């Protein structure tokens, strides 16, 4: 059924994914947060129009996901850096739910991961627990460096073969990169995160002492 609305669901989804890309790439920038929340709100308005036009009960679940993502974006974060990856994933899932229900996909969205290497690095720190911290994330969130309880530093990045690599980082130099060939971005943030954590968690250091 065609829903009467000023913009098509494909256009709404495209704009939302563009806003998500900006939010994911730049950490803790209020303008990016507001822009993403605004586009998710536009999706909510479309979903409400679909409900009012009897387009199907499935739109109720879409609305719930979108509102949850908006509320999470607007909540005051106790630890903005650590929570950023979770917000990216939640918003991406809400957008994907909208797309599936509307029967559209934003250009280039199919098969594209909804998280960056920096998101993986942050999530790995949470997975590893006490004593681990983020040292840095690279421009455009294309990589990151995490530090263990023993102050050893590990760089996470993507090689020219598109595989994810983990290597010990010494004074900015990556030593003996270890490819994580058993995981791909399509496996999801959780599985990729666990692979990184398992690689650097003692006694499974990427580079033995």
LINRA-V312853 format. One record per residue. N is the residue number from 1. RES is the residue in three letters. D_CENTER is the distance of its C-alpha to the mean C-alpha in whole Angstrom. Layout:
N&RES&D_CENTER ; N&RES&D_CENTER
This chain:
1&UNK&31 ; 2&UNK&31 ; 3&UNK&30 ; 4&UNK&31 ; 5&UNK&29 ; 6&UNK&29 ; 7&UNK&26 ; 8&UNK&25 ; 9&UNK&22 ; 10&UNK&21 ; 11&UNK&21 ; 12&UNK&19 ; 13&UNK&16 ; 14&UNK&17 ; 15&UNK&17 ; 16&UNK&14 ; 17&UNK&12 ; 18&UNK&13 ; 19&UNK&13 ; 20&UNK&9 ; 21&UNK&9 ; 22&UNK&11 ; 23&UNK&10 ; 24&UNK&7 ; 25&UNK&10 ; 26&UNK&12 ; 27&UNK&12 ; 28&UNK&14 ; 29&UNK&16 ; 30&UNK&17 ; 31&UNK&18 ; 32&UNK&14 ; 33&UNK&14 ; 34&UNK&17 ; 35&UNK&16 ; 36&UNK&13 ; 37&UNK&15 ; 38&UNK&18 ; 39&UNK&17 ; 40&UNK&16 ; 41&UNK&19 ; 42&UNK&21 ; 43&UNK&19 ; 44&UNK&21 ; 45&UNK&24 ; 46&UNK&24 ; 47&UNK&23 ; 48&UNK&26 ; 49&UNK&28 ; 50&UNK&28 ; 51&UNK&29 ; 52&UNK&32 ; 53&UNK&33 ; 54&UNK&33 ; 55&UNK&30 ; 56&UNK&29 ; 57&UNK&28 ; 58&UNK&25 ; 59&UNK&24 ; 60&UNK&24 ; 61&UNK&21 ; 62&UNK&19 ; 63&UNK&20 ; 64&UNK&20 ; 65&UNK&16 ; 66&UNK&16 ; 67&UNK&18 ; 68&UNK&16 ; 69&UNK&13 ; 70&UNK&15 ; 71&UNK&17 ; 72&UNK&14 ; 73&UNK&13 ; 74&UNK&17 ; 75&UNK&18 ; 76&UNK&19 ; 77&UNK&16 ; 78&UNK&18 ; 79&UNK&16 ; 80&UNK&14 ; 81&UNK&12 ; 82&UNK&12 ; 83&UNK&10 ; 84&UNK&8 ; 85&UNK&5 ; 86&UNK&7 ; 87&UNK&7 ; 88&UNK&4 ; 89&UNK&4 ; 90&UNK&8 ; 91&UNK&8 ; 92&UNK&7 ; 93&UNK&9 ; 94&UNK&12 ; 95&UNK&12 ; 96&UNK&13 ; 97&UNK&15 ; 98&UNK&17 ; 99&UNK&17 ; 100&UNK&19 ; 101&UNK&21 ; 102&UNK&22 ; 103&UNK&22 ; 104&UNK&21 ; 105&UNK&18 ; 106&UNK&17 ; 107&UNK&18 ; 108&UNK&16 ; 109&UNK&14 ; 110&UNK&15 ; 111&UNK&14 ; 112&UNK&11 ; 113&UNK&8 ; 114&UNK&5 ; 115&UNK&3 ; 116&UNK&6 ; 117&UNK&9 ; 118&UNK&9 ; 119&UNK&6 ; 120&UNK&8 ; 121&UNK&11 ; 122&UNK&10 ; 123&UNK&10 ; 124&UNK&13 ; 125&UNK&15 ; 126&UNK&14 ; 127&UNK&15 ; 128&UNK&18 ; 129&UNK&20 ; 130&UNK&22 ; 131&UNK&23 ; 132&UNK&20 ; 133&UNK&19 ; 134&UNK&16 ; 135&UNK&19 ; 136&UNK&17 ; 137&UNK&14 ; 138&UNK&15 ; 139&UNK&15 ; 140&UNK&13 ; 141&UNK&10 ; 142&UNK&12 ; 143&UNK&13 ; 144&UNK&14 ; 145&UNK&17 ; 146&UNK&18 ; 147&UNK&21 ; 148&UNK&23 ; 149&UNK&26 ; 150&UNK&28 ; 151&UNK&27 ; 152&UNK&26 ; 153&UNK&23 ; 154&UNK&20 ; 155&UNK&18 ; 156&UNK&15 ; 157&UNK&15 ; 158&UNK&16 ; 159&UNK&19 ; 160&UNK&22 ; 161&UNK&22 ; 162&UNK&18 ; 163&UNK&18 ; 164&UNK&16 ; 165&UNK&18 ; 166&UNK&19 ; 167&UNK&22 ; 168&UNK&24 ; 169&UNK&24 ; 170&UNK&27 ; 171&UNK&28 ; 172&UNK&25 ; 173&UNK&26 ; 174&UNK&24 ; 175&UNK&27 ; 176&UNK&27 ; 177&UNK&24 ; 178&UNK&23 ; 179&UNK&21 ; 180&UNK&19 ; 181&UNK&20 ; 182&UNK&20 ; 183&UNK&16 ; 184&UNK&14 ; 185&UNK&11 ; 186&UNK&12 ; 187&UNK&13 ; 188&UNK&9 ; 189&UNK&7 ; 190&UNK&11 ; 191&UNK&13 ; 192&UNK&12 ; 193&UNK&12 ; 194&UNK&15 ; 195&UNK&16 ; 196&UNK&16 ; 197&UNK&17 ; 198&UNK&20 ; 199&UNK&21 ; 200&UNK&21 ; 201&UNK&23 ; 202&UNK&26 ; 203&UNK&28 ; 204&UNK&26 ; 205&UNK&25 ; 206&UNK&24 ; 207&UNK&28 ; 208&UNK&30 ; 209&UNK&33
